[in-house]
Amino acid sequence: MRKDVFYPAVAVLQRVSMPVKMLGLAAVVAIPLLIVAWLLVADNLRALQTTRSAQDGLRVMRAVQTLAHAVQDWRDAADAADGGLAAVRPQVEPARQRAAAALGEANTLLQAHPDWNTAGLWNPVREALQALFNDGKATPSARHADATLQLQRLQRLSTWVGDASGALLDAEAAQTHRAQIAFEGVPPVRELTSQLRGRASAMLAHPDAMTDAIIISNMVRQAGATDQIAALLPAMHERVESLQRRGAPVPKGWSAFRITTDELIQSTAAHLKTAAMTVGTGDFYALASRAIDAQVALETELADTLAQAWEQRAAAIQREIAFVGAGCVVVLLLLGYGMVAFYRATVGGLRHLNQAIDNAAEGDLTSDAVLPGTDEMADMSQRMRNMLQHLSELVADVRSAAAVLGHVGLQLVQDSQQLADRTQSQAASLEQATSNVRAVAETVQTNADNAETIRRLTGDLNRETERASELMQHTVGGLGSLQATSQRMTEIIGTIDGIAFQTNILALNAAVEAARAGEAGRGFAVVAAEVRRLAQRSQEAANEVRQLIAESAERVQGTVTEIRSVNEAMDALVRGIRDIDARIGEMADASRQQSTALAEVVAAVGDLDKVTYENSAMVERTTHRANRLMERTRDLDEAVHHMKLRQGTADEAHELVQKALAHIRAVGYERAAEDFHDKNGPFVDRDLYLFVLDDAGTYRVMGLDRAKVGTNVREAPGIDAEAFLADVRHRVNQGGGWVEYNIVNPVTGQVRAKSSYVVPLDNGLVLGCGAYRSALKAGHQLGQAQHD
């Protein structure tokens, strides 16, 4: 990160929490605001305090003036009554009582403001007036003098209070003019008028007023008070004009004040200054009283105007303070509201996001992290929502893939175990076959060796047979000679037999001749007889020889025939032996080749046996790894199984199918089909729902939307219906399994993959439930692989 001038502040802000940051930012705004507000409020409070002080001073000054009015009325009534004006005598005591009450009220007000330091002025006046009110033995002149002295002190006290409270020195000139007129201009005029009323009326009421020079002189001197009044009026008139110049209205009582005062001045000048004494006592007293009443009315009007103005000012200041305070409070409230809103929009949003993150970390991906609005937090929350959505989809894919992989892995383990068993059996059989082939090879080798030996013996036998055949030929040839000899011998024997016959005949003839010869012939007869016996014997022997020769010839003939047969057999034997020799040679050659081939087969079978054992070991390792894969799959499923997802997963779909099967067995298909359509029931969970298809692909149950019952799966957008139905039939024929396919999600309108677990029902229908996953690029390939 490149460091710049903001790096220290950024580094500090990065190390504090958001509430501290917000408090710091609020302090940056609130502290100057509070300082300004405090300064404004403090200034207004000072102005309010000044106004309140002026109001308090006005109340005290009015109380003092009220006391002065009461004292003046009491003094004037007492003077006039003492002078002989009986008409005012009843007014004396009420006036004294009013004065005593006004004294108590003024004392109460003055005691409430010790900070004005009026005790040095007030206490003597109070004590003197109390003594004066209670002293009934004082002479009229002493009473008048004492009352006049206290009135002068009251006027100084009023001025003191006005200065101390600021009632006479207001920041607004109009108020100052009014106060000056009311409490510095009118009181001297009223005092002069009061003295003129009391003293002049007393002197006018004196019986010797028209004749006594002293009374007349005092009257004229007393009438000179009008000159003092006339001298005071221009200053008052100037202040009234100042009010006019400042846009303030002329007091309503000013006209009556001037009229009555001028009337009093004129009447005094006409009747008293000239010592004419032509005015009646009662009339003059009433005229002076009217002037005093006008003066009091003007004073009261001005005091009321002052009080009203100060009250309005106090109210305005209070309103300003309230406005400033309220504005400050409103600003602080707005700031607080804004900070709270900002806090809730940021920290609250962050807490909401953190809660969603914590929930996600704990496995709950169903938290809605969306914040309203279009600011960065809302954008972040939308991104967080998308992330949680994608993470939920990823975990759902993992769980679904783990469920499908677990199912496929279980089949793989079972197939691997069966393959291992078959491989081991095949290995054992191959080992036995190897042993047998080795024995056969050894036998074939032995046979080859024996065949070679037989070949040699056959060759020898063939040669011997050929020699025997030659000898047989010679023998046959010899037998032919023998037969010819026997024939010749037969012929010789025939010849001998003929000779014997002839000899016998000759002997017979000789005997006959010897008999004829008698004795001479006896010897010859004997010889003839012997010759005849020899001839007979020769003939017998010849017969025997003939018979023997005949028998011998027959035998020889038979022997020749047999020898010829033997010769023919020998020839056939020779040919057979020759052929056997050739064939035995070929057998020997084939045996050698077979022996060589069997040796190679034995070697190959040995290699195959080795490979088979290696395959068996590999299959065992594969089975072990498949088991480990299943364990890892279970671990993977357990690792994500606790997560709460926005959508259903394949394992939950499998559980829902099993639950539906149990429900069908419990309540029957028709009742269960109705329950499957209940969106608030246990068979519709988020985007998991049950469906039932017939063999044609028609929906018999569609838990998401009953209106789709009777529609065909081919009408569903984004699905390869034929491949889907083929996969479903294949899985149903196996008793149930997973089918994966692409389909358009009816909620989002996006093409999504779906893993559906399908099982056959007893009524020939198919029950299934699917979980959405990421879209498959080639879903049919997985289906084909599952078929394979």
C-alpha positions in Angstrom: 0.0 0.0 0.0 1.4 3.4 -1.1 1.7 5.8 1.9 0.3 9.3 1.5 -0.7 12.2 3.7 -3.8 10.2 4.8 -1.8 7.2 5.8 -1.6 8.1 9.6 -5.3 8.8 9.8 -6.1 5.7 7.8 -3.7 3.7 10.0 -5.4 5.0 13.2 -8.9 4.4 11.8 -7.9 0.9 10.8 -7.0 0.2 14.4 -10.2 1.3 16.1 -13.7 -0.2 15.9 -16.5 1.3 13.8 -18.4 2.6 16.9 -15.3 4.5 18.0 -14.9 5.8 14.5 -18.5 6.9 14.4 -18.2 8.5 17.9 -15.0 10.3 16.7 -16.8 11.6 13.6 -19.8 12.5 15.7 -17.5 14.3 18.1 -15.9 16.2 15.3 -19.3 17.4 14.3 -21.0 17.6 17.7 -18.3 19.3 19.7 -18.0 22.4 17.5 -21.8 22.4 17.3 -22.1 22.1 21.0 -19.5 24.9 21.5 -21.3 27.2 19.1 -24.6 26.2 20.7 -23.2 26.7 24.2 -21.8 30.1 23.2 -25.2 31.1 21.7 -27.1 29.7 24.7 -24.6 31.3 27.1 -25.1 34.6 25.4 -28.8 34.2 25.4 -28.7 33.0 29.0 -26.8 36.2 29.8 -29.3 38.2 27.9 -32.1 36.3 29.6 -30.4 36.8 32.9 -30.1 40.5 32.2 -33.8 40.5 31.1 -34.8 38.6 34.1 -32.8 40.9 36.2 -34.5 43.9 34.5 -37.9 42.2 35.0 -37.1 41.6 38.7 -35.9 45.2 38.9 -39.0 46.4 37.2 -41.2 44.5 39.6 -39.2 45.9 42.6 -39.2 49.4 41.1 -43.0 49.1 40.5 -43.4 47.8 44.0 -41.3 50.8 45.3 -43.3 53.2 43.1 -46.5 51.5 44.3 -45.3 52.1 47.8 -44.5 55.7 46.9 -47.9 56.2 45.4 -49.5 54.8 48.5 -47.3 57.0 50.7 -48.1 60.0 48.6 -51.8 59.2 48.7 -51.7 58.8 52.5 -49.6 61.9 52.9 -51.7 64.0 50.7 -55.0 62.7 52.1 -53.6 63.3 55.6 -52.4 66.8 54.8 -55.7 67.7 53.1 -57.7 66.3 55.9 -55.6 68.0 58.5 -55.9 71.2 56.5 -59.7 71.0 56.8 -60.8 69.0 53.6 -63.2 66.7 55.3 -64.0 64.9 52.0 -60.7 63.1 51.8 -60.5 62.2 55.5 -62.1 58.7 54.8 -59.2 58.1 52.3 -56.5 58.5 54.9 -56.7 55.1 56.6 -57.2 53.0 53.5 -54.3 54.8 52.0 -52.2 54.1 55.0 -53.2 50.4 54.9 -52.3 50.3 51.2 -49.0 51.9 52.0 -48.3 49.3 54.7 -49.2 46.4 52.4 -47.1 47.9 49.7 -44.2 48.2 52.2 -44.5 44.5 53.0 -44.6 43.6 49.3 -41.6 45.8 48.5 -39.7 44.3 51.5 -40.4 40.8 50.3 -39.2 41.6 46.8 -36.1 43.4 48.0 -35.2 40.7 50.4 -35.2 38.3 47.5 -32.4 40.2 45.8 -29.6 40.6 48.3 -27.1 40.9 45.4 -28.4 44.4 44.6 -27.0 45.6 48.0 -30.1 47.7 48.7 -30.1 46.9 52.4 -28.3 50.2 53.2 -31.0 52.2 51.5 -34.0 50.1 52.1 -33.8 49.2 55.7 -33.8 52.8 57.0 -36.7 53.6 54.7 -38.6 50.6 55.8 -38.0 51.3 59.5 -38.9 54.9 59.1 -42.1 54.2 57.1 -43.1 51.6 59.6 -42.6 54.0 62.4 -44.4 56.7 60.5 -47.3 54.5 59.8 -47.5 53.4 63.4 -46.9 56.9 64.9 -50.3 58.6 65.3 -49.0 61.4 67.4 -46.7 63.0 64.9 -47.6 66.6 63.9 -48.8 67.1 60.3 -45.7 69.0 59.3 -43.4 66.4 60.9 -45.4 63.6 59.2 -45.3 65.5 55.9 -41.6 66.2 56.1 -40.8 62.6 57.2 -43.0 61.1 54.5 -41.4 63.5 51.9 -38.0 62.4 53.0 -38.8 58.7 52.7 -40.4 59.4 49.3 -37.1 60.9 48.2 -35.2 57.9 49.6 -37.7 55.6 47.8 -36.9 57.4 44.5 -33.2 56.9 45.1 -33.9 53.3 46.0 -35.8 52.9 42.8 -33.0 54.4 40.8 -30.5 52.2 42.6 -32.6 49.1 41.8 -32.9 50.2 38.2 -29.2 50.6 37.9 -28.4 47.4 39.8 -30.9 45.3 37.8 -30.3 47.1 34.5 -33.9 48.1 34.2 -32.9 51.7 33.5 -30.0 50.8 31.2 -31.4 48.4 28.7 -29.6 47.5 25.6 -32.6 48.5 23.6 -32.9 52.3 23.5 -36.7 52.3 23.4 -36.8 50.3 26.6 -34.4 52.7 28.2 -36.5 55.7 27.1 -39.6 54.1 28.5 -37.9 53.2 31.8 -36.4 56.7 32.0 -39.8 58.2 31.4 -41.6 55.8 33.8 -39.1 55.8 36.7 -37.1 59.0 36.3 -39.3 61.3 34.5 -42.8 60.7 35.9 -41.9 60.1 39.6 -40.5 63.7 40.1 -43.5 65.1 38.3 -45.8 62.9 40.4 -44.0 64.0 43.6 -44.3 67.6 42.7 -48.0 67.1 41.7 -48.6 65.1 44.9 -47.1 67.8 47.1 -49.1 70.5 45.2 -52.2 68.4 45.7 -51.7 67.8 49.4 -50.1 71.1 50.5 -52.0 73.3 48.2 -55.3 71.7 49.0 -54.5 72.0 52.7 -53.8 75.6 52.3 -56.8 76.2 50.2 -58.9 74.5 52.9 -57.5 76.8 55.6 -60.1 79.3 56.8 -57.6 82.1 56.5 -56.4 81.1 53.1 -57.7 84.3 51.5 -56.4 86.7 54.2 -53.3 85.2 55.8 -50.3 86.5 54.0 -48.1 83.6 55.2 -50.6 81.1 53.8 -50.8 83.1 50.6 -47.0 83.3 50.4 -46.7 79.6 51.0 -49.3 79.0 48.4 -47.5 81.0 45.8 -44.3 79.3 46.7 -46.0 75.9 46.6 -47.5 76.8 43.2 -44.0 77.3 41.9 -43.9 73.5 41.8 -45.6 73.8 38.4 -42.5 75.6 37.1 -40.5 72.6 38.1 -43.1 70.3 36.5 -42.9 72.4 33.3 -39.1 72.1 33.4 -39.3 68.4 33.6 -41.7 67.9 30.8 -39.4 68.8 27.9 -37.0 66.1 28.8 -39.8 63.6 28.9 -41.2 65.0 25.7 -37.7 64.5 24.1 -37.7 60.9 25.2 -41.2 60.4 23.7 -39.9 61.8 20.5 -37.0 59.5 20.7 -39.4 56.6 21.0 -41.2 57.9 17.9 -37.9 58.2 16.0 -37.2 54.6 16.8 -40.5 53.5 15.5 -42.0 52.9 18.9 -45.6 54.1 19.4 -46.3 57.1 21.6 -47.7 55.8 25.0 -51.4 56.0 25.0 -51.4 57.7 28.4 -49.0 60.4 27.2 -51.8 62.6 25.9 -53.8 62.3 29.1 -50.7 62.9 31.1 -49.9 66.1 29.2 -53.5 67.3 29.2 -54.0 66.7 32.9 -50.6 68.0 33.7 -51.0 71.1 31.6 -54.4 71.6 33.0 -53.0 71.4 36.5 -50.2 73.8 35.5 -52.6 76.2 34.0 -55.1 76.0 36.9 -52.3 76.5 39.4 -50.9 79.4 37.4 -54.3 81.0 37.1 -55.6 80.4 40.6 -52.6 79.9 42.9 -49.6 81.7 41.5 -51.6 84.9 41.3 -52.8 84.3 44.9 -56.3 84.6 43.5 -57.4 81.5 45.4 -60.4 81.3 43.1 -60.4 77.5 42.8 -62.3 75.3 45.2 -60.3 73.0 47.4 -62.1 69.9 46.4 -61.8 70.8 42.7 -58.2 71.5 43.0 -57.6 68.3 44.9 -59.6 66.4 42.3 -57.7 68.1 39.5 -54.4 67.2 41.0 -55.6 63.7 41.6 -56.6 63.4 38.0 -53.1 64.6 37.0 -51.6 62.1 39.4 -53.9 59.3 38.1 -52.8 60.2 34.5 -49.2 60.2 35.6 -49.7 56.9 37.4 -51.5 55.6 34.3 -48.6 56.7 32.1 -46.1 55.2 34.5 -48.2 52.0 34.7 -48.5 51.9 30.9 -44.8 52.4 30.4 -44.1 49.8 33.1 -46.5 47.4 31.5 -45.0 48.0 28.1 -41.5 47.5 29.7 -42.7 44.3 31.4 -44.4 43.1 28.2 -41.4 43.9 26.1 -39.1 42.3 28.6 -41.5 39.4 28.8 -41.5 39.2 25.1 -37.7 39.5 25.0 -37.4 36.9 27.7 -39.8 34.7 25.8 -37.9 35.5 22.6 -34.6 34.7 24.3 -36.2 31.6 25.8 -37.5 30.7 22.4 -34.1 31.4 20.9 -32.5 29.4 23.7 -35.1 26.8 23.1 -34.6 27.1 19.4 -30.9 26.9 19.7 -31.3 24.1 22.2 -33.9 22.5 20.2 -31.9 23.1 17.0 -28.9 21.7 18.8 -31.0 18.9 20.1 -32.5 18.4 16.7 -29.1 18.6 15.1 -27.8 16.2 17.7 -30.9 14.1 17.3 -30.5 14.2 13.5 -26.8 13.6 14.0 -27.6 10.9 16.5 -30.4 9.6 14.2 -28.0 9.8 11.3 -25.3 8.2 13.3 -27.6 5.5 14.5 -28.9 5.1 11.0 -25.4 5.2 9.7 -24.5 2.8 12.5 -27.3 0.5 11.6 -26.6 1.0 7.9 -22.9 0.3 8.4 -22.2 -1.4 11.7 -25.7 -2.9 11.8 -25.2 -3.9 8.2 -21.8 -5.2 9.1 -23.2 -7.1 12.1 -25.9 -8.5 9.8 -23.2 -9.5 7.4 -21.0 -10.7 10.2 -24.0 -12.7 11.6 -24.5 -14.1 8.1 -20.8 -14.9 8.0 -20.9 -16.4 11.5 -24.0 -18.4 10.5 -22.2 -19.5 7.4 -19.1 -20.4 9.4 -21.4 -22.4 11.6 -22.9 -24.1 8.6 -26.1 -22.1 8.1 -26.0 -20.8 4.6 -29.7 -19.9 4.6 -29.2 -16.5 6.2 -30.5 -13.6 4.1 -27.6 -11.2 3.9 -29.4 -8.7 1.7 -29.6 -5.1 3.0 -32.1 -2.7 1.5 -30.8 0.2 -0.6 -28.2 0.8 -3.3 -25.2 1.9 -1.3 -21.9 0.1 -0.9 -23.2 -1.9 2.1 -26.2 -3.0 0.0 -23.9 -3.9 -2.8 -21.7 -5.8 -0.4 -24.7 -7.5 1.0 -25.8 -8.4 -2.5 -22.4 -9.8 -3.2 -22.4 -11.6 0.1 -25.8 -13.0 -0.8 -24.5 -14.1 -4.1 -21.5 -15.6 -2.4 -23.7 -17.4 0.1 -25.9 -18.5 -2.7 -22.9 -19.8 -4.7 -21.4 -21.3 -1.6 -24.7 -22.9 -0.8 -24.9 -24.2 -4.4 -21.3 -25.4 -4.0 -21.9 -27.1 -0.7 -25.1 -28.5 -2.2 -23.1 -29.8 -5.1 -20.5 -31.2 -2.7 -23.2 -32.9 -0.6 -25.1 -34.1 -3.7 -21.8 -35.2 -5.3 -20.8 -36.8 -2.1 -24.2 -38.6 -1.9 -24.0 -39.8 -5.5 -20.3 -40.5 -5.1 -21.1 -42.4 -1.9 -23.7 -44.5 -3.7 -21.3 -45.0 -6.7 -18.4 -45.6 -4.4 -20.4 -48.2 -2.5 -21.1 -50.0 -5.7 -17.5 -49.5 -6.6 -16.4 -51.0 -3.3 -18.8 -53.9 -3.8 -17.7 -54.4 -7.4 -14.1 -54.1 -6.3 -14.6 -56.6 -3.6 -16.3 -58.9 -6.0 -13.4 -58.3 -8.5 -11.0 -58.9 -5.7 -12.7 -62.2 -4.9 -12.8 -63.2 -8.5 -9.3 -62.1 -9.1 -8.1 -64.1 -6.1 -10.1 -67.0 -7.4 -8.7 -66.4 -10.8 -5.2 -66.2 -9.4 -5.7 -69.5 -7.5 -7.1 -71.0 -10.7 -4.4 -69.5 -12.7 -1.8 -70.8 -10.2 -3.4 -74.3 -10.6 -3.5 -73.8 -14.3 0.1 -72.7 -14.3 1.0 -75.8 -12.3 -1.0 -77.9 -14.7 0.5 -76.2 -17.7 3.9 -76.6 -16.2 3.1 -80.3 -15.6 1.7 -80.6 -19.2 4.8 -78.8 -20.4 6.9 -81.3 -18.6 4.8 -84.1 -19.9 5.0 -82.6 -23.4 8.7 -82.3 -23.0 8.8 -85.9 -21.9 6.5 -86.9 -24.8 8.8 -84.9 -27.1 11.8 -86.7 -25.7 9.9 -90.0 -26.0 8.7 -89.1 -29.4 12.3 -88.4 -30.4 13.2 -91.8 -29.0 10.3 -93.4 -30.7 11.3 -91.6 -33.8 14.7 -93.1 -33.6 13.3 -96.5 -32.7 10.7 -96.1 -35.5 13.5 -95.2 -37.9 15.3 -98.3 -36.8 12.1 -100.3 -37.0 11.4 -98.9 -40.4 14.8 -99.9 -41.6 14.4 -103.3 -40.0 10.9 -103.6 -41.5 12.2 -102.6 -44.8 15.0 -105.3 -44.5 12.3 -107.8 -43.3 10.2 -106.7 -46.2 13.1 -107.4 -48.5 13.7 -110.7 -46.8 10.0 -111.4 -47.1 10.2 -110.6 -50.8 13.1 -113.0 -51.0 11.1 -115.5 -49.0 8.1 -115.0 -51.2 10.4 -115.4 -54.1 11.9 -118.6 -52.5 8.5 -119.9 -51.8 7.7 -119.4 -55.4 10.7 -121.6 -56.3 9.6 -124.0 -53.5 6.2 -124.1 -55.0 7.6 -124.8 -58.4 9.9 -127.4 -56.9 6.9 -128.9 -55.1 5.1 -128.9 -58.4 8.2 -130.5 -59.9 8.3 -133.0 -57.1 4.6 -133.7 -57.7 5.4 -134.2 -61.2 8.4 -136.4 -60.3 6.2 -138.2 -57.7 3.7 -138.7 -60.5 6.4 -140.0 -62.7 7.6 -142.2 -59.8 4.1 -143.2 -59.2 3.8 -144.0 -62.9 7.0 -145.9 -62.8 5.8 -147.8 -59.7 2.5 -148.4 -61.5 4.3 -149.6 -64.6 6.8 -151.5 -62.4 3.8 -153.0 -60.6 2.3 -153.9 -63.9 5.6 -155.2 -65.1 6.0 -157.1 -61.9 2.5 -158.4 -62.3 3.3 -159.3 -65.9 6.6 -160.8 -64.7 4.7 -162.7 -62.0 2.3 -163.8 -64.6 5.1 -164.6 -66.8 7.0 -166.3 -63.9 3.9 -168.2 -63.1 3.8 -169.2 -66.6 7.4 -169.9 -66.4 6.9 -172.1 -63.4 9.8 -172.9 -61.6 12.0 -171.2 -63.9 10.2 -168.4 -63.4 9.8 -168.8 -59.7 12.8 -166.9 -58.9 11.8 -164.3 -61.3 8.4 -164.5 -59.7 10.0 -163.9 -56.4 11.9 -161.1 -57.9 8.8 -159.9 -59.6 6.9 -160.2 -56.3 9.6 -158.2 -54.6 9.7 -155.8 -57.4 5.9 -155.7 -57.2 6.1 -155.0 -53.4 8.8 -152.5 -54.0 6.6 -151.1 -56.7 3.7 -151.1 -54.4 5.8 -149.7 -51.6 7.1 -147.1 -54.0 3.7 -146.5 -55.1 2.5 -146.1 -51.5 5.5 -144.1 -50.7 4.9 -142.1 -53.8 1.3 -141.8 -52.7 2.4 -140.7 -49.3 5.0 -138.4 -50.8 2.4 -137.1 -53.1 0.1 -136.6 -50.2 2.8 -134.9 -48.2 3.9 -132.9 -51.2 0.2 -132.1 -51.9 -0.2 -131.1 -48.3 3.2 -129.4 -48.4 2.1 -127.7 -51.7 -1.2 -126.8 -50.1 0.7 -125.5 -47.1 3.2 -123.9 -49.2 0.4 -122.4 -51.3 -1.3 -121.3 -48.1 2.0 -120.1 -46.7 2.7 -118.3 -50.0 -0.8 -116.8 -49.8 -0.2 -115.9 -46.2 3.3 -114.8 -46.9 1.9 -112.7 -49.7 -0.7 -111.4 -47.3 2.1 -110.9 -44.8 4.1 -109.3 -47.5 1.2 -107.1 -48.4 0.7 -106.4 -44.7 4.4 -106.0 -44.4 4.3 -103.6 -47.3 1.4 -101.8 -45.6 3.3 -102.0 -42.3 6.4 -100.7 -44.0 4.3 -98.0 -45.5 2.6 -97.4 -42.2 5.8 -97.5 -40.3 7.3 -95.2 -42.9 4.2 -93.0 -42.5 4.4 -93.5 -38.7 8.0 -92.6 -38.9 7.2 -89.5 -40.8 4.3 -88.7 -38.5 6.3 -89.5 -35.4 9.0 -87.2 -36.9 6.3 -84.6 -37.4 5.1 -85.4 -33.9 8.5 -85.1 -32.5 9.0 -81.8 -34.4 5.5 -80.7 -33.2 6.3 -81.9 -29.7 9.5 -79.9 -29.7 7.6 -76.9 -31.0 4.8 -77.6 -28.5 7.4 -78.0 -25.8 9.0 -74.7 -26.8 5.5 -73.1 -27.1 4.5 -74.6 -23.7 7.7 -73.4 -22.2 6.8 -69.9 -23.5 3.2 -70.5 -22.3 4.6 -71.6 -18.9 6.7 -68.4 -18.9 3.7 -66.3 -20.1 1.4 -68.0 -17.6 4.0 -67.4 -15.0 4.1 -63.8 -16.0 0.3 -63.8 -16.1 0.2 -65.4 -12.7 2.5 -62.7 -11.5 0.5 -60.1 -13.1 -2.7 -61.7 -11.8 -1.2 -61.6 -8.3 -0.2 -58.0 -8.9 -3.7 -57.3 -10.2 -5.1 -59.0 -7.1 -2.9 -56.9 -4.9 -3.9 -53.9 -6.9 -7.5 -54.8 -6.6 -7.0 -55.2 -2.9 -5.3 -51.8 -2.8 -8.1 -50.4 -5.0 -10.7 -51.9 -2.7 -8.8 -50.4 0.3 -8.6 -47.1 -1.5 -12.2 -47.3 -2.5 -13.0 -47.9 1.2 -10.8 -45.0 2.1 -12.6 -43.0 -0.6 -15.9 -43.9 0.9 -14.5 -42.9 4.4 -13.3 -39.6 2.9 -16.7 -39.2 1.2 -18.4 -39.8 4.5 -16.0 -37.4 6.1 -16.7 -34.9 3.4 -20.4 -35.4 3.8 -20.1 -35.1 7.6 -18.0 -32.0 7.1 -20.8 -30.3 5.2 -23.8 -32.2 6.4 -24.5 -29.9 9.3 -24.7 -26.9 7.0 -28.2 -25.4 6.4 -28.5 -24.7 2.7 -30.9 -22.6 0.6 -31.6 -25.7 -1.5 -31.9 -29.3 -1.0 -29.1 -31.8 -1.6 -28.9 -35.3 -3.0 -28.7 -37.0 0.4 -31.8 -35.2 1.6 -33.5 -36.2 -1.7 -32.5 -39.8 -0.9 -33.9 -39.5 2.6 -37.1 -37.9 1.3 -37.6 -40.9 -1.2 -37.0 -43.4 1.6 -39.5 -41.4 3.8 -42.0 -41.4 0.9 -41.6 -45.2 0.5 -42.3 -45.7 4.1 -45.3 -43.4 3.9 -46.7 -45.3 0.9 -46.3 -48.6 2.7 -48.1 -47.0 5.7 -51.1 -45.3 4.1 -51.2 -46.6 0.6 -50.3 -45.0 -2.7 -53.5 -42.9 -3.3 -53.3 -41.2 0.1 -49.6 -40.8 -0.1 -49.9 -39.1 -3.5 -52.2 -36.5 -2.0 -49.8 -35.9 0.8 -46.9 -35.5 -1.7 -48.7 -32.5 -3.2 -49.1 -30.7 0.2 -46.5 -27.8 -0.1 -46.7 -27.3 3.7 -46.3 -31.0 4.4 -43.1 -33.0 5.1 -42.6 -34.0 1.5 -41.9 -30.5 0.1 -38.7 -29.0 1.5 -37.3 -25.9 -0.2 -36.7 -27.0 -3.8 -37.0 -30.7 -2.9 -40.2 -32.4 -4.0 -41.4 -35.8 -5.0 -42.5 -36.9 -8.4 -44.0 -40.1 -9.8 -43.6 -41.1 -13.4 -45.1 -43.9 -15.4 -43.3 -45.8 -18.1 -44.3 -43.4 -20.8 -42.8 -40.5 -18.8 -46.1 -38.9 -17.7 -46.2 -37.3 -14.3 -48.6 -39.0 -11.9 -47.4 -36.9 -9.0 -45.6 -33.5 -9.1 -45.1 -32.2 -5.6 -44.0 -28.7 -6.8 -47.0 -28.0 -9.0 -50.1 -30.2 -9.0 -51.1 -28.5 -12.3 -48.3 -30.5 -14.0 -49.8 -33.8 -13.2 -50.7 -35.5 -16.5 -48.0 -33.6 -18.4 -45.1 -35.5 -19.9 -41.4 -35.2 -19.0 -40.7 -34.5 -22.6 -42.5 -31.2 -22.2 -40.1 -30.1 -19.5 -37.7 -27.4 -20.9 -33.9 -28.1 -21.0 -34.1 -31.9 -20.5 -33.0 -34.8 -22.8 -36.2 -36.7 -22.1 -35.2 -39.9 -23.9 -31.8 -40.2 -22.2 -33.5 -39.4 -18.9 -36.2 -42.1 -19.3 -33.5 -44.6 -20.5 -31.5 -43.8 -17.4 -34.6 -44.1 -15.2 -35.5 -47.5 -16.7 -31.9 -48.7 -16.2 -31.8 -47.6 -12.6 -35.3 -49.0 -11.9 -34.2 -52.4 -13.3 -31.3 -52.3 -10.9 -33.7 -51.7 -8.0 -33.1 -47.9 -7.8 -30.3 -45.4 -8.2 -29.2 -42.0 -9.2 -30.0 -40.3 -12.5 -28.3 -37.1 -13.5 -29.6 -34.7 -16.1 -29.9 -31.1 -17.1 -33.2 -29.2 -16.7 -34.4 -25.6 -16.5 -35.1 -24.5 -12.9 -38.7 -23.3 -12.9 -37.8 -20.7 -10.2 -34.6 -19.1 -11.6 -35.1 -20.0 -15.2 -31.5 -21.2 -15.4 -30.3 -24.5 -16.8 -29.2 -26.6 -13.8 -28.1 -30.1 -13.3 -30.3 -32.3 -11.2 -29.5 -35.5 -9.4 -32.6 -37.5 -8.8 -32.9 -40.7 -6.8 -35.5 -43.0 -8.4 -37.0 -46.3 -7.1 -39.6 -48.6 -8.6 -43.1 -48.8 -7.0 -45.2 -51.9 -6.8 -47.7 -50.5 -9.3 -45.1 -50.2 -12.1 -44.6 -46.5 -11.4 -41.3 -44.7 -10.6 -40.9 -42.6 -7.5 -38.1 -40.0 -7.4 -36.8 -36.9 -5.8 -34.1 -34.7 -7.2 -31.7 -32.0 -6.0 -30.4 -29.2 -8.2 -26.7 -28.9 -8.9 -24.5 -27.0 -11.2 -25.3 -27.5 -14.8 -23.6 -30.6 -16.4 -21.8 -30.0 -19.6 -22.6 -33.5 -20.8 -25.1 -35.1 -18.5 -25.7 -38.0 -20.9 -22.1 -39.0 -20.6 -22.5 -39.7 -16.9 -25.7 -41.5 -17.6 -23.9 -43.6 -20.2 -21.1 -44.3 -17.8 -23.7 -45.3 -15.2 -25.3 -47.7 -17.7 -21.9 -49.1 -18.5 
